[in-house]
Amino acid sequence: MSESNVEKVVIIGSGPAGWTAAIYAARANLAPLCVVGVPRSDPAPVLPGGQLMLTTEVENYPGFPDGIQGPEMMQKFREQAERFGTRISEADVVKCDFSKRPFKLELSEGAPVLAHSVILSTGATANWIGLKNELRLAMSGGGVSACAVCDGALPAYRNQPIAVVGGGDSAMEEASYLLKFASHVHMIIRRDSLRASKVMQARLLGNPKVTMHWFTVVADVLGEEKIEALLLEDVRTKERRNLPVKGLFLAIGHSPATKFLQGTNVELDEKGYVKLHNRDSRTNIEGVFAAGDIADAHYRQAITAAGMGCAAALDCERWLATQGVH
Ligand SMILES: Cc1cc2nc3c(=O)[nH]c(=O)nc-3n(C[C@H](O)[C@H](O)[C@H](O)COP(=O)(O)OP(=O)(O)OC[C@H]3O[C@@H](n4cnc5c(N)ncnc54)[C@H](O)[C@@H]3O)c2cc1C
């Protein structure tokens, strides 16, 4: 295949990290190809545009003093990337060969793509329980979320009872954060103990504003336009009861979207996130960069993902220049 058929840079993923990388790469005349992903619902919902497609009001992204709807914001990111010449492939990358250059990417639709460099920005999917009403109310702004830092401060949750599902450190962190706003926090825990560290547990256990619901799972989320209650089930007796709440926050982990990297030598950490070299955007494979939640289990915010997308495009452009690709 001739050199002209080799992309200078392919960006995989179309969340804040991918689109920001695309804006920078396009403005640097690299004519990036962005493989935006296809809608999926199993095991968790994933849409082109990323995790912000599953939320309504975004209040913490700078530049939008009145807030903006997540899907509208991602449409604006996309338009900005397209304005500077980003090309789009409506597909998933299903397989990568990084063993030799140019790299080869197999897509769910269409011919394989060859690339001098690649930016991985496929994010990490929040885990949901998988209930129909849970996702319906999450996507309609009905009081269900998978991100307390993102949504906890919204007016709907202020001085209201809310519930958090999960028993690990991140659930404790989310609950501690929500205590700033909520009148009461109900922790829904499947077992009789927490997986969280003792330090994290100490923040919540014994707090009069916190109730632990041990051996309990959420069987359904009740409410038409807004959440009104949870249908809880005792896992031992199968007894069911209603718990009135105005918010439900899922804190049952994230799954980094790295399946398409199976069979490559891209180094992942113990949780499955892409390892970055020296805290910049380089992976262990020369010419392969990563940005956003796929490489960040710590912050997981749109603004940090966008910042990492910018860094990856700048690092990538500089590396391409050393390879004589402009
Ligand atoms: C309910 C909820 C509400 C949130 N609210 C806020 C908020 O208010 N403010 C905030 O700052 N953050 C918020 N966040 C967090 C924020 O959404 C993420 O931090 C951010 O979207 C991460 O961006 P990203 O580009 O790394 O990945 P993502 O946004 O996850 O985007 C990943 C992209 O990769 C694509 N993709 C996946 N696999 C493939 C593949 N194999 N091939 C091609 N494409 C693929 C997907 O389709 C998607 O387009 C929220 C998260 C959730 C779950």
The ligand as a MOL file (V3000), in Angstrom:
LIG
                    3D

  0  0  0     0  0            999 V3000
M  V30 BEGIN CTAB
M  V30 COUNTS 53 58 0 0 0
M  V30 BEGIN ATOM
M  V30 1 C -23.6930 9.7840 34.0600 0
M  V30 2 C -22.4080 10.5510 33.8990 0
M  V30 3 C -22.4180 11.9320 34.0530 0
M  V30 4 C -21.2420 12.6580 33.9080 0
M  V30 5 N -21.2830 14.0070 34.0600 0
M  V30 6 C -20.1570 14.7310 33.9480 0
M  V30 7 C -20.1620 16.1430 34.1340 0
M  V30 8 O -21.2060 16.7350 34.4250 0
M  V30 9 N -18.9830 16.8000 34.0190 0
M  V30 10 C -17.7990 16.1520 33.7340 0
M  V30 11 O -16.7610 16.8170 33.6250 0
M  V30 12 N -17.7660 14.8270 33.5530 0
M  V30 13 C -18.8980 14.0960 33.6610 0
M  V30 14 N -18.8560 12.7350 33.5140 0
M  V30 15 C -17.5610 12.0960 33.2270 0
M  V30 16 C -17.2100 12.2950 31.7430 0
M  V30 17 O -18.3120 11.9030 30.9670 0
M  V30 18 C -15.9690 11.4890 31.3600 0
M  V30 19 O -14.9190 11.7930 32.2350 0
M  V30 20 C -15.5540 11.8020 29.9300 0
M  V30 21 O -16.6250 11.5900 29.0380 0
M  V30 22 C -14.3590 10.9650 29.4960 0
M  V30 23 O -14.0600 11.3060 28.1810 0
M  V30 24 P -13.2670 10.3250 27.2160 0
M  V30 25 O -13.1490 11.0310 25.9290 0
M  V30 26 O -12.0250 9.8510 27.8680 0
M  V30 27 O -14.1850 9.0270 27.0670 0
M  V30 28 P -15.7170 8.8220 26.7220 0
M  V30 29 O -16.5030 10.0440 26.9130 0
M  V30 30 O -16.1160 7.5990 27.4490 0
M  V30 31 O -15.7170 8.5140 25.1540 0
M  V30 32 C -15.2340 7.2960 24.6740 0
M  V30 33 C -15.5620 7.1720 23.2090 0
M  V30 34 O -14.9220 6.0390 22.6640 0
M  V30 35 C -15.8180 5.3650 21.7840 0
M  V30 36 N -15.3730 3.9780 21.6940 0
M  V30 37 C -15.3480 3.0300 22.6710 0
M  V30 38 N -14.8240 1.8820 22.1830 0
M  V30 39 C -14.5100 2.1260 20.8830 0
M  V30 40 C -13.9240 1.3450 19.8470 0
M  V30 41 N -13.5460 0.0670 20.0430 0
M  V30 42 N -13.7520 1.9090 18.6310 0
M  V30 43 C -14.1020 3.2140 18.4160 0
M  V30 44 N -14.6500 3.9940 19.3670 0
M  V30 45 C -14.8530 3.4450 20.5770 0
M  V30 46 C -17.1850 5.5750 22.4150 0
M  V30 47 O -18.1980 5.4230 21.4570 0
M  V30 48 C -17.0390 7.0100 22.8790 0
M  V30 49 O -17.3100 7.8730 21.8110 0
M  V30 50 C -20.0210 11.9830 33.6240 0
M  V30 51 C -20.0020 10.5960 33.4560 0
M  V30 52 C -21.1850 9.8720 33.5890 0
M  V30 53 C -21.1540 8.3920 33.4090 0
M  V30 END ATOM
M  V30 BEGIN BOND
M  V30 1 1 1 2
M  V30 2 1 2 3
M  V30 3 2 2 52
M  V30 4 2 3 4
M  V30 5 1 4 5
M  V30 6 1 4 50
M  V30 7 2 5 6
M  V30 8 1 6 7
M  V30 9 1 6 13
M  V30 10 2 7 8
M  V30 11 1 7 9
M  V30 12 1 9 10
M  V30 13 2 10 11
M  V30 14 1 10 12
M  V30 15 2 12 13
M  V30 16 1 13 14
M  V30 17 1 14 15
M  V30 18 1 14 50
M  V30 19 1 15 16
M  V30 20 1 16 17
M  V30 21 1 16 18
M  V30 22 1 18 19
M  V30 23 1 18 20
M  V30 24 1 20 21
M  V30 25 1 20 22
M  V30 26 1 22 23
M  V30 27 1 23 24
M  V30 28 2 24 25
M  V30 29 1 24 26
M  V30 30 1 24 27
M  V30 31 1 27 28
M  V30 32 2 28 29
M  V30 33 1 28 30
M  V30 34 1 28 31
M  V30 35 1 31 32
M  V30 36 1 32 33
M  V30 37 1 33 34
M  V30 38 1 33 48
M  V30 39 1 34 35
M  V30 40 1 35 36
M  V30 41 1 35 46
M  V30 42 1 36 37
M  V30 43 1 36 45
M  V30 44 2 37 38
M  V30 45 1 38 39
M  V30 46 1 39 40
M  V30 47 2 39 45
M  V30 48 1 40 41
M  V30 49 2 40 42
M  V30 50 1 42 43
M  V30 51 2 43 44
M  V30 52 1 44 45
M  V30 53 1 46 47
M  V30 54 1 46 48
M  V30 55 1 48 49
M  V30 56 2 50 51
M  V30 57 1 51 52
M  V30 58 1 52 53
M  V30 END BOND
M  V30 END CTAB
M  END
